Amino acid sequence: MSIVLPALAVAFAAFCVWLAVRIINRRERWAKWTLAGLFGVPLLYLLSFGPACWATSTANPNGEKESNRALIIYCPLAKVLRYAPPNSRFCQCLFWWMTLGTPKDYWIFLPVNVNRTMFVRVESW
């Protein structure tokens, strides 16, 4: 496993260079769309995390014992918030984006995995 991640990183970098050459030298339309999808889809995933948390937040935590099923696709981001160091820049930005549109004293229930839910109480704003 220790060699797989660096190998995938090198392969991804090589693919991006090859794609850039296709775009610059041959001006192929499919290469432009591929590059847009390669970086656009993960960006849209991160940007949609905040509004999904805002829409599913609740004022009454007693009635909610499970996380909202709509947030199940954000399990990787919930794991980052749960297990990464809380003072890392990415975690701080992600937490800020998650709580930006949530009213004060509301709760956000994030599924970390199938059996575990993370509870976040919004105290500021």
C-alpha positions as CSV (number, residue, x, y, z in Angstrom):
1,M,0.0,0.0,0.0
2,S,2.9,2.3,0.6
3,I,3.9,2.2,-3.0
4,V,0.4,2.3,-4.5
5,L,-0.4,5.9,-3.6
6,P,2.8,7.5,-4.9
7,A,2.5,5.4,-8.1
8,L,-1.1,6.7,-8.6
9,A,0.1,10.3,-8.0
10,V,2.8,9.9,-10.6
11,A,0.3,8.4,-13.1
12,F,-2.2,11.2,-12.4
13,A,0.5,13.8,-13.0
14,A,1.6,12.1,-16.2
15,F,-2.0,12.0,-17.4
16,C,-2.4,15.7,-16.7
17,V,0.8,16.5,-18.7
18,W,-0.4,14.3,-21.6
19,L,-3.8,16.0,-21.5
20,A,-2.2,19.5,-21.5
21,V,-0.1,18.6,-24.5
22,R,-3.3,17.4,-26.3
23,I,-5.0,20.7,-25.5
24,I,-2.1,23.0,-26.4
25,N,-0.7,21.3,-29.5
26,R,-3.8,19.8,-31.1
27,R,-6.6,21.9,-29.6
28,E,-8.9,18.9,-29.2
29,R,-12.2,19.6,-27.7
30,W,-12.6,16.3,-25.9
31,A,-9.3,17.0,-24.0
32,K,-10.6,20.3,-22.8
33,W,-13.8,18.7,-21.5
34,T,-11.9,15.9,-19.9
35,L,-9.7,18.4,-18.0
36,A,-12.7,20.4,-17.0
37,G,-14.4,17.2,-15.6
38,L,-11.2,16.1,-14.0
39,F,-11.0,19.2,-11.8
40,G,-14.6,20.4,-11.9
41,V,-16.3,17.4,-10.4
42,P,-14.2,17.3,-7.2
43,L,-14.6,21.0,-6.9
44,L,-18.4,20.8,-7.2
45,Y,-18.4,18.0,-4.6
46,L,-16.6,20.2,-2.1
47,L,-18.7,23.3,-2.9
48,S,-22.0,21.3,-2.5
49,F,-21.0,20.1,1.0
50,G,-21.9,23.4,2.7
51,P,-25.4,23.8,1.3
52,A,-26.2,20.2,2.0
53,C,-25.2,20.7,5.6
54,W,-27.2,23.9,5.8
55,A,-30.3,22.3,4.4
56,T,-30.2,19.3,6.7
57,S,-29.4,21.0,9.9
58,T,-31.9,20.9,12.7
59,A,-32.7,22.9,15.8
60,N,-34.0,19.9,17.8
61,P,-31.2,17.2,18.3
62,N,-33.5,15.0,20.5
63,G,-35.7,13.9,17.6
64,E,-32.7,13.1,15.4
65,K,-30.9,10.0,16.4
66,E,-29.5,9.2,12.9
67,S,-27.8,11.3,10.3
68,N,-29.7,12.4,7.3
69,R,-29.5,10.0,4.4
70,A,-28.8,12.9,2.0
71,L,-25.4,13.4,3.6
72,I,-24.3,9.8,3.1
73,I,-22.3,10.8,0.0
74,Y,-20.2,13.1,2.2
75,C,-18.8,10.3,4.4
76,P,-15.2,11.0,3.1
77,L,-15.4,14.6,4.2
78,A,-16.9,13.6,7.5
79,K,-14.0,11.2,8.1
80,V,-11.6,14.0,7.4
81,L,-13.3,16.3,9.9
82,R,-13.4,13.4,12.4
83,Y,-9.9,12.0,12.2
84,A,-7.7,14.7,10.8
85,P,-6.0,17.2,13.2
86,P,-8.5,19.9,13.9
87,N,-6.0,22.7,13.5
88,S,-5.2,21.8,9.9
89,R,-6.0,24.5,7.3
90,F,-8.3,22.1,5.3
91,C,-10.3,21.1,8.3
92,Q,-10.8,24.7,9.4
93,C,-11.9,25.7,5.9
94,L,-14.2,22.7,5.6
95,F,-15.8,23.4,9.1
96,W,-16.2,27.1,8.2
97,W,-18.0,26.2,4.9
98,M,-20.1,23.6,6.7
99,T,-21.3,26.0,9.3
100,L,-21.5,29.2,7.3
101,G,-25.2,29.0,6.4
102,T,-26.3,27.2,9.5
103,P,-28.2,29.2,12.2
104,K,-26.7,29.5,15.7
105,D,-27.6,26.6,18.1
106,Y,-28.5,24.3,15.2
107,W,-27.1,20.7,14.9
108,I,-25.5,19.0,11.9
109,F,-25.5,15.2,11.8
110,L,-22.8,13.8,9.6
111,P,-22.4,10.1,8.9
112,V,-18.8,9.0,9.4
113,N,-19.6,5.4,8.4
114,V,-22.5,3.0,8.5
115,N,-22.7,2.7,12.3
116,R,-21.2,6.1,13.5
117,T,-22.6,9.6,13.3
118,M,-20.7,12.8,14.1
119,F,-22.7,15.5,15.8
120,V,-21.7,19.1,15.2
121,R,-23.3,22.0,17.1
122,V,-23.0,25.4,15.5
123,E,-22.2,27.9,18.2
124,S,-21.1,31.0,16.3
125,W,-22.7,33.2,13.6
